[in-house]
C-alpha cells in the first residue's frame, strides 16, 4: 500500500472547518468568480475499490472501501491520515458489494454476493473497531438471492428490498448496536433504486425514517425509449438530489427537487468530437458539504478505449467549469465527504484515491 501525505497539513485543518456546521444553514451563493485552480491534494492511495451505496460516514471524514490487499471491508479516516485504515469486516471482499452506514456512524451494513452459481446475498452488520471498541460482525438476515439493496434506517431498523417486486423487509438491528444507541436519530434521506415492473426502467426513490417509514418515488421526465433515472447523491439538507437522467439523445446530470422538477443541468449533455471520434464525455456528480461545488468527470475515448480522463468541478449553479488538477485517469465514483472538502474517487489505473480538494480564487 502506497501512502502519500500532504506537504502542508493545514489543508486538512481547512477541510475540517465545516465539521460542526449545519447543512441547513449553509449558503449556496456562487463564489466570487471562477477559481483560478482546483487541485486534488492526495492523502492516500489504497488498493481496492469504492463499493456502491455510501462511501463516506454521515457525520465526518471516514471513508469505507473494499480493501483488495486484505480482502476486507476497511475504513480510512481522512481527518487523521497518519492513522492506518481499520479492517472492519475481514473476508467480506466481493466483486458485487454495497455498503451503507448506521445512523450513528459506528457500524456498517454490508450486502455482499457469493456470485456464481448461487448468487446468494449476505446482509452483514459490522462494528467499526476503535479504542476500547472491539471489532464485531453479525449476519442480520438469512442469505437470499432476492436481496438487491439495503439501508440502516435512522429509526435503528434495517431494511432490504427486492428490486424486481419492490417488496421491502424490515429487520431489527443487532442487540449490540441497540444497547450502544438508545436515543433516536434525525431523519436521513437516502436515494435507492427501483425498477418499474411494466417498463423495466430504473428510477430512484427517496427513503426516510423517523418516526414513520416513507418511500417517495422521484418522478423525473425521461425519454420513453430510454427511461432510466439513476440516483447519484443527496444534496446536504435533503431537499434536492443529483440524478443521472437518460434522455434522448444523451444522458445528463441534473439537480432535481422532491417533486422531480429539474432545477439545474450539469456538464455537456452529449459527447463532442469529430465524426468517428475521439469523443469527449462529461458526467457524474457529488455535492460538497457546503453546497458550493459539484464534482464530475471528463473522459476522452475512441469508441473502444478510454484515452484520458480526469475530474472536473463546477459551482452549485453550474456557472463555470474548471479541470481538477492531479486526477489523471480519475473517473469512478468521485464523492465528497460529509464535512470539509475531502474527496475520494476510483482511479482507472487501479485503486482508490483519497485527498483534499484545494480550490483557489
Buried (B, 14 or more C-beta within 10 A) or exposed (E): BEEBEBEEEEBBEEBBEBBEBEBEEBEBEBBEEBBEEBBBBBBBBBBBBBBBBBBBBBBBBBBBBBBBEBBBBBBBBBBEBEEEBBBBBBEBBBEEBBBBBBBBBBBBBBBBBBEEEEEBBBBBBBBBBEEEEEBBBBEBBEBBEBBBBBBBBBBBBBBBBBBEEBEBBEBEBBEEBEEBBEEEBEBBBBBBBBBEEEEEBBBBBBBBBBEEBEBBEBBBEBEEEBBBBBBBBBBBBBEBBBBBBBBEEBBBBBBBEEEBEBEBEBBBBEBEEEEEBBBBBBBBBBBBBBBBBBBBBBBBBEEEEBEEBBBBBBBBBBEEBBBBBBBEBBBBBBBBBBBBBBBBBBBBEEBBBBBBBBBEE
